[in-house]
Amino acid sequence: MTTPWGELALTRFPEDPRDRLRAWDASDEYLLRYLAQEGIPLSGTVVVVGDRWGALVTALAEHRPAQITDSHLTQEATRANLARHGVEPGAVRLLTTQDPPPGRVDVLLVRVPKSLALLEDQLLRLAPAVHAGTVVVGTGMVKEIHTSTLRLFERILGPTRTSLAEKKARLIFCTPDPALERPASPWPYAYTLPDGIGPASGRTVVNHAGVFCADRLDIGTRFFLEHLPSGGGGRRVVDLGCGNGVVGTAVALADPAAEVLFVDESFQAVASAEATYKANGVPGHAEFRVGDGLAGVPSGSVDLVLNNPPFHSHQATTDATAWRMFTGARRALRPGGELWVIGNRHLGYHVKLRKLFGNSRLVASDPKFVVLKAVKR
């Protein structure tokens, strides 16, 4: 990536030489170009929210910015990109969306996220640190910036306008108004599950901002809950890509002797899963881990993996995440252990499972979804 601060060689995480997706886009370039052309002072506290793969903080590393992200993969990509460019450890402060934000922000740079709720949550958390002199600039591709995006900046921080588009990217300029009366944060949000979905019926779900279907049970998860495997005997179970943790919590409710590991690459998701589990007073043992799938889980240590894999990486459609999850599950499962997957019919996960496990059985289906089971031989 060419920036006013030099040429940068950037990669996503995990690094894959076959991956043709870049670790930056035109919106990152537009923002950095604007900062340099306008001579924006960067000597104060610079905070970057939503940096996808660390491109922004790597370019601005000499100004010792803080990065706030919901993504474990983003943090790992950022560490690798900083190290690749010889940036000393600690020059960039890596924070998660669950960490307390800096107490004062002089320059706030926002890479607009896919989730409007996550943007709302982060702006509300940062608003007390923003002052009248804070420079606030958002960036995103034209298709990512909507009227609702601008209204959110205006409602929480102050008057907002946009730039002209360049290479299908746009900037957002916001003038902070310290006298603005800000709304109370609606996050985290809790609701009660419907009846007829097995052990989780009538139970409480807690969602932090940005978690998929934060205000209702999505139809895919509902279908999965209706067809979860039965059994007991203290199995070691993984809710892989756990989201708000409702699937793993349902397993723990059905089998109090089970040991359930909740894993997701989203800090918001794992916080939601832990809150959901605790809200239901589930007996038994559970572990909550932010990470890259089953990396770090010992081989042959798991009896059952439950998975609803994502098929998007930000705006890109890709099966790379699902494939990593399936290969990780095969490694972590004991002989005879099972991977249960729910997915849209058109994704063809049965082909991948047969290739990897040598078998795949259809457990349940409806016009939109399939539940598949693969057994490690």
N, C-alpha and C positions, 0 to 999 in steps of 0.2 A: 504494500500500500504506500502510495506517495503522499507525504504530509509536509506541511511547512517546517516540521522538525526533523525531516529526513525520510529515507526509505525504510520501511518496516517489513520484515518477513514474518507473517502471522499464520498460525494454524488453529484449527478447532481442536477440541478434546473429546474423546481420545483421538490422537493423530492417526490418520489413515492416508497413505500416499495415493490410494485409489479414489478418495473423496474429492470430488470436483467443486464442492461448495466452499466458498471463500469465508474467511474469518472476519470479514468486514463488508460493508456495502456503501452505496453512494451517500447515504445519510450520514455515516461516520465521516466521510471525506468532506462533505458540505459543512458540517459543524466545525471541524478542525480548521478548515479554510477560513471560515467566518471569524473564528477567534483570532487568527493571525492577522487577517486583513483589517479588522476593526481595532486591533491592538488592545484587546480585553485584558485588563490586569489580572494576572494569575498568581500574585504574591500572597494572597490570603488563603483561606480554607476553600479548596476546590473539592466538590463532591460530584461524583458521576454515578447516576442511577440507571440501572438497566443495560449497562455495557454488555453486549452480547457475548463476545469472546475475548474481551480485554483490549480491543483495538484502541479505544479512547484513552484509557489510563496508561497504556504502553507508550503512546505518542506523547502524553503529558507527564510522563514519569518524573522529569526534572522539577516539576512543580509540586511534587509529593501529594497527589490527590488521594481522596478516599473513594473506593468503589463500593457501592451497595448493590447486591444482587440476590436473587432468589435461587440461583442455580449453582449447584456444586460443580457441574461441568464447566460453567463460566469461570469459576474460581480457579479450577485446575488449568484451564486454557490460559488464563491470565498469568498464573505463576510461571507456566512454561514460556509464554511469550516475553515476559519480563526477563526471565533468566537468559533467554536466547539473545537479548539485546544488552546483557551485562548490567542490568539494573540491580542495585544492591538490595538485599532483603530488607523489607521494612520501609522502603522508599514510597511504596503505595500501600495504603491501609486497606485491607480487604475485610469488608463487613458484609454480613448477611442481612436480609430483610427482617430477621428476628433480633438483630443486635440494636442497642440504643444508637441513634444517629448522632453525628457530631453536634456539639452544643451551639456552634455558630457556623453559618455557611455564607461565604462571600461570593462564590461562583457555583451555581447549581446547573449541571448539565444532565439532561434527561433524555435517554434513548427510549422513545415511547414503546411500552410493552404491548403485547397482544391483548392482555387482560386490562380492561378499563378499571376493574375493581382493584387490581394491584396498583395501578397508577394512583387511584384515589387514596388508597391506604398509605402509600409512600409519601405523597404530597402532604397528607394530613400529619404524618409523623415528622416530616421535615419543616413544616410551616413555622413552628415556634423558633427555629434556628435561623430562619430567613429574616433579613432586615430590609429597610428601605433602600439601601445601597447594593443589595445582592443582585448580581447579574444572573438572570434565569433564562436559559436557552434550551429548548427541546428540539429533538430531531427525529425524523422517521421518514419512511417512504410515503409517497402521496396516498397510497391505498391504506396506510395504517393510521393516518391522521384524519379524524372526522370532526364534525361540529361538536359532538359530545366530548371529544378530547379537549378542544379549546375551552368549552364551557367549564370543564373540570378545573383546568388551570385558573380560570377567571374566578370561579366560585371559592377556591381554596387560597389562592395566592394574590391575585389582582388582575388588572386589565391585561388582555392577551391579544396578540395579532400574529399573523403568519407571514412568511416570506414568499417570494415567487418560487416556483418549482425549478430545480436544476437536476437533470438526469433522474427524473421521477422521484426526487427527494425534496423535502420541505423542512424549514426551520420554524420553530415556535418561539416568539419573544413575549415574555411576561414581565410586567413591572410590579414588583411586590407592593402591597398596601398593608402596612402593619395594623391599620385601624379596622381592617376587614373582619367582620364577625364570621368565624368559620363554623361549619357544621360539626356536630359530634361524629366520631367515627362509628360506622355500623359494624366494624370488624373486631373480633371474630363473630360469625353469624351461626346461630344454632337453629335446627329444626327437628321435628319428630318424623321418623320414618313411618310409612304406611303399613297396614296389616297385610298378611298374605305373602311375605317374603322370607319366611323361615325364622331362624333364631333372632334376627335383627328387627323383627316386626315391632313397631311401636317404640323403638329405641331412639336415643338422641344422637344426632350427628353435629359435630362442630367443624366449621370451616373458616380458615383464615383467607384473606383476600388473595385472589389469583388461582385458587384451587378449582379444578374442573367442576362445573355444575355446583357452585357453592350454595345456591339457594334452593336446590331440589335434588331428588334422586334421579340420575339420568337413566334412560331406559335400558342401556346396555348393562350397567351395574345391577339394576333391578333383575334383569334376566339371569345374570350370573348368580345373584343371591338365591334365586329360586332353584338353582341346580348345582349348588356346591356339593362336594363329595361328603358323604357321611363316614363316620368312623371315629375312633377314639384311641385310647391307650397311650396318651402322652406323646403324640407325634411332634416333631420339629417342623413347623410350618412357616413359609415365607409369603407375605403379602408383598409381591414385587411390583414396584410402581404403585405404592399403596394409596396415593391421593389422600382422601380424608380418613382412610383406615376402616371404612365400613365393612369391607370384605373380611379382613383379618379379625376384626372385632366380632363378626358373626361366627367365625370359626371358634374363637375363644369362648363365646357364649355357649356354643354347642358342645364343646369339649374343654372343660376347665383345666384338664391335665395337659393340654397342648402348650407347647412353647412357641410363641408367635413372634417372628421378626418382621417388623414393618420397615420397608426400604423405599426410598424415593430420592431423586436427585434434587427435588425442590425442598428448600428449608420450610416454606409455608405448608407444604403437604405433610411433612413429617410432624410439624407442630400440630397440625390439624388431627392427624392420626392419633397422636398421644392424647390430645384433648378429648377426642371421641371415645377412646378406650377408657380413660379415667372417668368421663361423664357417665358411663354405664356401669361403673363399679364392678368390672369384670374380675373374677378371681383368677389366679394363675399367674404365669410369668410372661412378660412381653419385653421386647427390646425395640428401640426406635433408632434408626440409623439413616443419616444422609450420606449418599454415596452413589457410585456409578454401578448400578445394578447389584450383582452379587459379588463384585470384586471385594476381596477380603474375607468372604465366607469360605471356610475350609471345604475342600473337595470331599464329596461323599458324606456330608454331615446333615443332610436335609431329607425329610420324608415326603414333603409336599410343597410345591410352589404354585401359587395362584397369581395369574397375570392378565392384565388388560393393557397390552402394550400401546403406546402412542404411535401414530404414524405421521406426525408432524415434528419438525425441528424448527421452532419459530415459524416462519412463513413457508418453509420448504417441506414438501411431501417426500418422505423417505422411509424405507423399511430397515434402515441400518440399526435403529434402536431396538426394534423387535428382534432382529437377528442376534444382537449382543445379549439381549435378555434370555433368549432361548438357549444360546450356547453356554451362557453363565449358569442357567438352570441345570443343564445336562451335567456340567462339571460338579455342581454343588450337591446334586441328588445322590442318594445311596442307590445301589442296585435294587430295583423294584420300586424306587421312588417315582412319583408322578408329577408331571407338569400339566396343570389345567389352564387353558387359555380361552378367553372370550374375545371375539373380534367381529367386525363386519364381514358378511359373507364374501364380498368382492375382494377382500385382501388375500385370500388364498393361503392362510397360515398352515393349512393341512399339508401343503406341498413342502414347506420349510420344515415342519415337524417330522415328516417321513424321511426327508433327506438327513436330518440330524439324529433322530432317535431310531429310525428304521420302522416306525409305527406311528399311527395317529388314528384315534377313534372318535367318531362324532357322538357326543353325549346328549346334546339337545340342540334344537334349532327353531327359529321362527323366520318369517320373511326377511328379516334384516340381520340377525345375529346367529352365530354358531358358538357352541361351547365344545372345545376339543380337549382330548386327553392323550398325552404321550407318556409312555413308561420307559424308564431307563433299564435296559437289559443287562 
